């Protein structure tokens, strides 16, 4: 349902709402979004596995390579508020289909160009669709209640490491067989167009707030579309301020590892392509399990304490930092020890991811969740955009291992301190949101109309 009138309250009748009651269809939506994220992450992240052939073809320095990745992150950062506003204003399913179409088109452009400046520009354009996830998570939140959102988000986020693994396989094994990295871009770009059609014709919109337990008994659901006043009030919550701060720092290790770790294994540790694949494939599969484990543990503790998700998040970043430090300080010749420490890093590294998303929705009103999530991603991408370039500069000035280790450990320790701050306020913010939702239910959702 799309209504372009600012500040309008929409009415969802019981008949219309019945199609959105919990059913197997919601798992179909999760499956569609899982494959969207899987293939999109494959397309987005496989550039890291292609570092060596791309750098060789264009004769790039580490700094120039870092700039290629920073460009896409900057574009995504700028567009997050735009996507967030559109998702809270219009039908999220239609916008997600548009994002998938843009993904396919921009990836094709990256395969066509033949010069470094043109490649830099086209890779930057792939950031347009990279800022599309807030609407996806917001729509899923309206299909599933808070008690299981952590697990659902953990399941969806399995797509990220699996996409990384699939991208690695495409880059290292498939690309040499089908004509190089450009041919792989043609393949993933085409899949983006296919997924766009599936989302457009197969995914239904659902009323905002439909899955909140406080609204469960409401037969006629009035839904406030968007309000700048509510958005401003939301982002001033103390929990969100802490989460925004950790988001800026927390993405540094992810981007450093994503875009430089393959080069590190080959250039510093002396791995060949086969060694990289057989070392990193199990690590990435364990990383995938970490999303599910983190989301499940977050849901488990959340039922016992409102601080549960933040407790799991803080534990994950601390232990991830410890084991990454031990891995990279392992001598080059001790490959088995290095592998074991990387496996331990992988299980803890993603534990905060699903819990951060679920916590944002635990403290935010349904009608501004996409915008709030977009601001989180904007802050994250401001850090992510700096990470590849900063890593390249430090690597050129010192060495690649020092760059990866110093940036990652510093960032995760800072996140741990910030999570400690969030623990002091998250309970009060969750109770405040639940009280507001109960007031809406008791008053037949008498939501304020605030002109946009």
N, C-alpha and C positions, 0 to 999 in steps of 0.2 A: 504494500500500500504506500503510495507516494502522495504527499500533500505539500505543496510549496509555500503555503501560507505561514509566515513566521509566528511562532508562539501559539499555534492552534492546538486545541485539545481534541484528540481523535477518539471515537467510540468504537470499541470492538465488541460485537454482540456475542451472545453465548453460542449461537450457531457458527459464527465465524471462528470463534476461539476453539471450538471443538476439534478442528483440524490440527490444532497445535498442542493438544494434550499429549502427554508422554506416550510414545508408541515406537514401533520399529522404524518408522520414518526418520526419527531424529538420529538414529544410528546410520541410516543412509546418508544423511547430511554430513555426519562426522566422517564417513568413508569418502565422500566426495572431497571434503576439505582436506582430509589426510592426503589424498593423491594430488590435490592442488599444491599443498605444502611440500610434499615429497619431490615432485617434479620441479617446482619453483626453486626449492632449496638446491636441488641438483644443478640447475642452471646457474643459480647465483654463486654457489660455493665451488663449483668445479674449476673456476678460474685459478684457485689456489693450487690445484694439482697440475695445472698447465703452466705454472710459473716458469719452468726452465725453457720449454719450447717457445713460449711467447716472448720471453726476454731475449732469447737467442735470435728470433726472427726480426725483432725490432731493435736489437742491440741496446738493451736498457740497463741502466744502473739500478741499484736497490731503491734509490730515492724515486726514480721514474716509475718503477714497478709499484711502489707504495702509493704514488699519485694516481695510478690507474684505479686502484681500489678505493682511495679516498674520494675520488670524483663521484662515484655512484652513491657512496654514503652521504655526501653533502647534498646531492639532489634529493635523496630520500628524506633527509633531515628537514629540508625546507618544505617538503610537501606533506609531512605528517599532519600538521594542523589543518591543511586543506582537506585531506582524506578524512580526518576525524570529524570535522564539521559536516562534510557531505554524508558520512555514515549516520550521524545522529539526525540528519535532516531528511534523508531520502532512503529508499529501499536498499538495504545492505547487500542483498543477493545480486541485484543488478550491477551495483558498483564493483562487486568482486568479479563478476564476469568481465567487466570492462578492464579491470586490472590484469586479468589473465590474458586478455587480447593484447594489451600493451606489452606485457612480458614477451609474448611470442614475436611481436613486431620488432621490438628493440634488440632482441637477441639475433634475429636475422640480420639487422643492420651491422651488428658487431662482426658477423662472419663475412660481410661483403667488403668492408674497407681494407685498404692496403698500406696505409701510412700510420705512424704512431700518433700524430695529432688527431687524425680521424678516429682511430681506435680509442683514444682517450675520451673523445666526445661521445662516441656511441656507447662505450661502457658506462659513462656517466648517465646516459639516458636510461639505462636499465634500472637506475634507482627510482624511476617514477613509480613503478609497480611494487618496489620493495617496501613502500610505506603503506601497503594495503591491508596489513594484518589486523589493525584495531577493529575493523568492521567484522572480520571473521570471528574473532574472539567474543565480541559483543553479541553477535547472532547466536553463537553456541551457548552463551550464558543464558539466553532466553529459552533454550531448549532443555537445560539441565539445572537442577537446584544447587545451591551452594555446597551442600554436603558431599557432592561427588564431582564438583567442577575440577578439583585438583587432579583427579585421576583422568578425567576427560582431556584436560589441557596437557597432561603428561603424555597421554596417548597421541594426541595431535603433534606434540613436539618431538615424538619419536621420528617424525618425518625429517627433522633437521639433521641429525647425525646420519640417518639412513640416506638422506639426499647427498650428504657429504661423501658417504661411502660409494653410492652409485656414481657420483661425479668423478670420484677417484678411479673407479673401474672404467668409466667411459674415457677418461683422460689418458690413463696408463695402458689400457688393454684394447679398447675399442677404437680409439682415435687412430692409432697406427695402421689399423686394418681397413679403415674407411676413408682415409685421405687427410688425416690430421685434425687439429683442434677446430678448424673452421667447419668441417663436416659435422662434428658433434654439436656445434652451435645451431646449425640448420635443423638437426634432429630435435633438440630440446625446444627450439623456437616453435617448431610445428606442433609439438605436444601442448604448448601453451595455448595455441589457437583451439585445439580440440577440447581442452579443459574449460575454456571460456564458453563454448557451446553447451557443455554438460551443466555448468553452473547456471547459465541463463535459462535453460529449459527445465532443469531438474530440481532446483533448490527454491523452496518457498520462503517468503518472509514470515516472521513471527512477531507478535506484539511485544514491545519492550516491557520487561518486567514480568512476563508471563510465568516464569519459573520460580519467582520468589515465593517462599513459603507463606509469608504474610498476606499474599494476594491470592492464595490458592482457592479460597472459597468465593471469590468475587465473580459473579456471573457476567456482569457487563464491565469491561475493563477500559477505563479512560486512560489514554496514554498521552503524556506531554511530549511533544516532538523534540523541541530543543529550546534552551534558554541560555543566553550569555551570562545572566545573573547566576543561574545554577552552576554553570561551568566554572565561573570565577570562584564561587563558594567551594566547589569540589576541590579545585587544585590548591586551595589554601588549607586543606586538612593536614594536620601534623604528620599523620602516617604517610600521606602521599609525598610530602616534602622530603621525608627520609627515603622513600622508595625512589623518588626522582634523583636524589643525590647518589644512591648506590647504583642506579642505572647508568649514570655518567661514568662512574669508575668501573663498574662490573663488566662493561663490554670491551674494555681494553684487552684483557687476556684472550677473549674469544677471537677478536679480529687479528691480534698478533699471531695466534696459533693457526687460524684459518688461512691466512695469506702468506705466512712465512715458514711454517713448520716443515712443509715438504722440502723446501729449499734447504732448511737446516739439516734435515736427515741426509740429504744427498751431498751437500757441500761440506758440512762439518763432521758428520758421523760416518760418511763414506758409504751410504746405502745406495744400491742400484734400484731400478724401478720395481723389480720383484720383491726385494727386501722391504721397500717402503710399503708395498701392498700387503704383504703377509705380516708386517708389524702393525700397521695402522688399522687394517680391517677388523681384527679382534678388539682393538682399543675403541674403535668407533661403535661397534656393536655393544660394548660395555657402556659407553657413553649414552647410547640409546636407552639402555636399561635404567640408567641413572635418572632420566626424565620420569619414567614410570614409577620408580622407587621413590623419588622425591615427591611426586604428586600424591602417591598413596600414603606416604608417611605424613605429609602435610594434612591430608584429609583426616587421618587417624588422630593426630594430635589436636586438630582443630575441633574435633568433637569433644575433647576433654579440656581444652583451654583455648581461648580466642587468640592466644599468642602462638599457637602451634605451628602455623605456616612459617612465621618469622624465625622460630627456633630452628626449624629444619634448614631454612635458607642460610642462617648464620653458620650453622655447623658445616654445611656443604662448602662454602667459600673458604673457611679456615682450613679444612682438611685438604681441599683441592690445592691450596697454596703450599701446604707442607709437602705433599707427595710430588708436585711438579718440581719443587726445589730439589728434592732427593733424586728425581729422575735425571734432571739436567746436570746435576753434579756427579752423576755416575760416569766413570771412565768410559771412553769410546769403545774399548774392547769388550766391556761387560754388557753385551747386548741383552742377555736374558734378564739381568737385574734392571736394566733400563726399561725393558718391556713390562716387567711386573709393576714398577713404580708408575708407569704411564697408565696401566690398567686401573690402579688405585686412584690416580688423578681423575680418570674418566668417570668413575662411579660417583664421585662427589661433585665434580665440576658443574653438572647441570641441575643439581637438586633444587636450587633456588628458583629456576625459571618458571615452572608451572605455578609455584607458590606465590611468586610476585604478581602474576596475572590474576590469580584467584583473590589475593589480598586487595588488589586495586578494586576489584568488583565487590568485595566484601564491604568496602567503605564508600562506594560511589553510587549515586542514584542511577537507575536504568537509562534515563533519557540523555545522560551526558557521558556514558561509559566509553563510547568510541572516541570522543574528544579527549577524555582523561587519559585513555590508553595511548592516544596519538601523542599527547604531550610527553608521556613516559618514553615513547619511542623517539621523539624529537630530542629529548635530553640524552638518551642512549646514543643516538646517532651522532650527536655533537662530540661525544667521546670516541665513538667508533670511527668517525671521519679523521680524527687526529691520530688514531693508533697506527695505521699502516705507514703514514708519512713519518711519524716520530720514530717508529721502529727502523725504517729505512735509513733515517739520518743517523741514529745511534749505531746501526750496523756498519754504515760506511765510515763513521768516525772511530769506532772501537771494533766490535765483532758481533756477529749475529746472535750467538748464544747469550752474551751479556745483554743485548737489546731485549730478547724474548724474556729472559729470566727477570731482569730488573723491573720491566713494565708490568709483567703479570703478577709477581709477588706483591709489589707495592699496591697495585689496584685491589687485589683480593683482601689484603689486610685492612685496607681502608674500608672496603665493603663490610667487613666483619664489625668494625667499630660503628658504622652507620646503622647496621641491623640492631646493635645493642640499644641505640637510641629509639628505633622503631618499636622495640619491645615495650617501651614505657608508655606508648600512646595508642597502640593499635586496638586494644580492647575497648577503650572509650569510644573510638571512632566507629567501630562495628556496632556497638550498642546504640549509638546515635542514629545510624542508618536504619537499623531494625525498628527503632521507635518511630521514625518518620514513615516507614512503609506500613506499620500498623495503623498510624493515624490516617493514612490514605485509604486503607482497606475499611476502616470503621466509618469514614466519611464518604464512602463510595468513590475513593480516589479523587478527592477534591484538591486537585493540583493547581498551584498558582499559575496564572497566565502572566508572563512577563514579556513585554515586547522585545523583539530581537533588534 
